[in-house]
Amino acid sequence: MTRVVVVGAGLAGLRTAEALRANGYSGSITVVGDEEYLPYNRPPLSKEALLTGVDPEKLEFRRRDALADVEWVLGQAVREADLAAGRVRLADGSTREFDGLVIASGIRPRLLPIPGPREGRVVLRTIDDARALRPLIRPGAQVIILGAGFIGCEVAATARKLGANVHVVAIDPEPMVRPLGVELGAGMRRRHEAHGVHFHLGIGIDACHGHSTDERLASVSLSNGTELPADLLVEAVGSVTNVEWLTGNGLDLSDGVHVDSGMRVVGTDAFVVAAGDVARYPNALFGPVARRIEHWNMPTETGRRAGATLAALLAGEEPTKEPFTAMPSFWSDQYEHTIQSFGMPGLATDIVMAAGTPDEPCIAEYRDDSGLVGVVGIDRTSELAPYRKELMARRPVTSEHAGQ
């Protein structure tokens, strides 16, 4: 019997396993995850789960009957892989042999080398992170959030609902500036400020300071000389891909795992695919450049393609050569506001307000020389369907020389 090992028990690993079965693979599947939980939904961790309490069973994804025979090895990280030998080694020293491998090991929060005490400094990525964080966000607590991306802003909104005093520190000129741009980012900043959030933008944190009696966090020093009292520092400054276990296999791991449009890993003849946040792939709707996209829907889209590719390889068949053209999308709930996007707004060279203003319900179009590359709606999400249709109609480009 053929054997598939899936490294990563998140959404990407789950969807790839489902796609393997849906595409006729009947061999064994072992899913290895470093957390103790079955695949679960992460976005609520910074919003409703953090606000009302973390219940793993409510966050858990439904698993299809086709996966009833899957072996789940949880609470075990994979430490090493030998692709040529078809073997992975787990943290407990045990090994698993494979005929096909799925890389779905995802990402982890980036930690900056800020000097000072560690107690009182937290990240938010997992159920355990959220469980540790929630009791620390209490009425009157001095909460500092380092980073003004979506996670940082969602935690800021939740912390204000819980009665904490919130300061957001970021080197960016406006919150969520990379996906939204300066104008919409400024509009969202003003919405947060109306709820009592304080922003310190264009600066960072130079040091953390502890109480004189112990090593608990007491304050932070900003790069402009300001010192802020702090009971809690939430670090939300981006991510790092979990690829260390793949070193020594001759792969391009410069930004995640480089794969082709079928999600097959480039640089090895072994039957290896990658999916989710760890994969760097071309999306032909937005050109031939391989990119990682950390949007919630992409683990499902890449998992479906990866599972189909691996099933074909293991059956001795040729995987599809169709370009990968899934539509990236994201959404974020902050206070009573909802942000939704389709496409890749970060590629835009020009942003046009199509409806409303940044301080009210609005729609912004994101364009470059090729036309519309993305759209963002704030509190007008029901009006975005025509934009999605237009984006899906973009001409797929699979070669850097196409059109020349």
C-alpha positions, 0 to 999 in steps of 0.5 A, a space after each residue: 500500500 502506498 503511504 502519504 505523510 502530511 506535515 501540518 494538521 491545519 486547514 491546508 493539510 486537511 484540504 489536501 488529505 480530502 483532495 487526495 481521497 476525492 481524486 481516487 487515492 486509497 492508500 494510507 494517510 498520516 497527518 502529523 501536527 505540532 499542536 495537540 488539536 485536530 484542524 481548526 479555524 484560526 481567524 476567530 482567535 483574534 476576535 470572538 474566541 478571544 472575546 468570549 472564550 476559546 473552545 477547541 470543539 467549536 473551532 474544529 473543522 468538520 472532517 469528511 467521512 472519507 478521512 475516517 481512516 486517516 492516522 492523526 499524529 498530534 502534538 509532534 513536530 517533524 524535525 527532519 525530512 529526507 526526501 530522497 529516502 522518503 522518510 521524516 523524523 519526528 520530535 520524539 525520534 520516531 520516523 514515518 516512511 512515505 511515497 508521497 509527502 505534503 508540506 503544510 507546515 504553515 507559519 509562526 509569528 515573527 519575534 523581534 530581538 527586543 531586549 528586556 523581560 519575556 514575561 508579559 510578551 505574547 503572540 497569537 497564532 494558536 489555541 494555546 496562545 489565545 488561551 494564555 492571552 485572554 485572561 491577561 486582557 482585562 479592564 484597565 490593563 495596559 496593552 501594547 500591540 507591536 504591529 498594525 496589520 490585521 492581527 494587531 488591529 483585530 486584537 486591538 479592537 477585541 482588547 478595547 471591547 474587554 476594557 483594556 487601554 490599548 496602544 498600537 506601535 508600528 513602523 508603518 505609516 498607517 495600520 494595514 497599509 500593505 493590503 489597504 494603502 495609506 488612504 484606507 489605512 488612515 480611515 481605519 486608524 480613525 475608526 480605531 481612535 474613535 474607540 479609544 485606541 492610541 497609535 504610535 506610527 513610524 516608530 518601533 520598540 527599543 526595549 522592554 522593562 521589568 518591575 524592580 521586584 521581578 521580571 514581569 513586564 512593566 513598560 516599553 521604550 519607543 524609538 522616539 524616546 516615549 516610555 509607555 506603561 505595559 502589563 502586556 505586549 502582543 507581538 504581531 509583526 508578521 510571520 516566519 515560514 516553518 521550513 527548517 525541517 526541510 533543509 539539506 534537500 536542495 530546495 528553494 526555501 528563501 520564502 517558504 517552499 517554491 512550487 509550480 502551478 500544480 503545487 509540486 515542489 520544485 527542486 526534487 524528483 520525489 513526489 512532494 507537494 506543498 499547500 497553504 501559507 508555507 507554499 510559494 506559487 504562481 497565480 496566473 491571474 496575477 502573472 508568473 511570479 511565485 508568491 506566498 499569500 497568507 489569506 484564509 481561503 488559499 489553504 483550501 485552494 492550494 490544498 485542492 490542487 496539491 491533493 489532485 497533483 499528488 494523487 495523479 503522481 502516485 497513480 502514475 498519471 500526469 498531473 493537470 497543466 492547467 494554470 492555477 487561477 484561484 481568487 485570493 480573498 480576505 476579510 476582517 471584523 473590527 468593532 462593527 466594521 467589516 473589511 473584505 477584499 478580492 484579488 491582490 491589492 498589494 500589487 496596485 500602482 494606483 488606488 481609486 475610491 469607487 464609492 464612499 470615502 475612507 471614513 464611511 462605507 466605501 469601495 476602493 479599486 486597486 489597479 496597475 498597468 494590467 487593469 484591476 488587480 484588487 478591490 477592498 470594501 469597508 461595510 459594503 461587502 455585498 457590493 463586491 461580487 461584480 469586482 470579483 467577476 471582473 478579476 476572475 476574467 483577467 487573462 491568465 499569464 504563465 510566462 514572464 515573456 507573454 505579450 512581448 
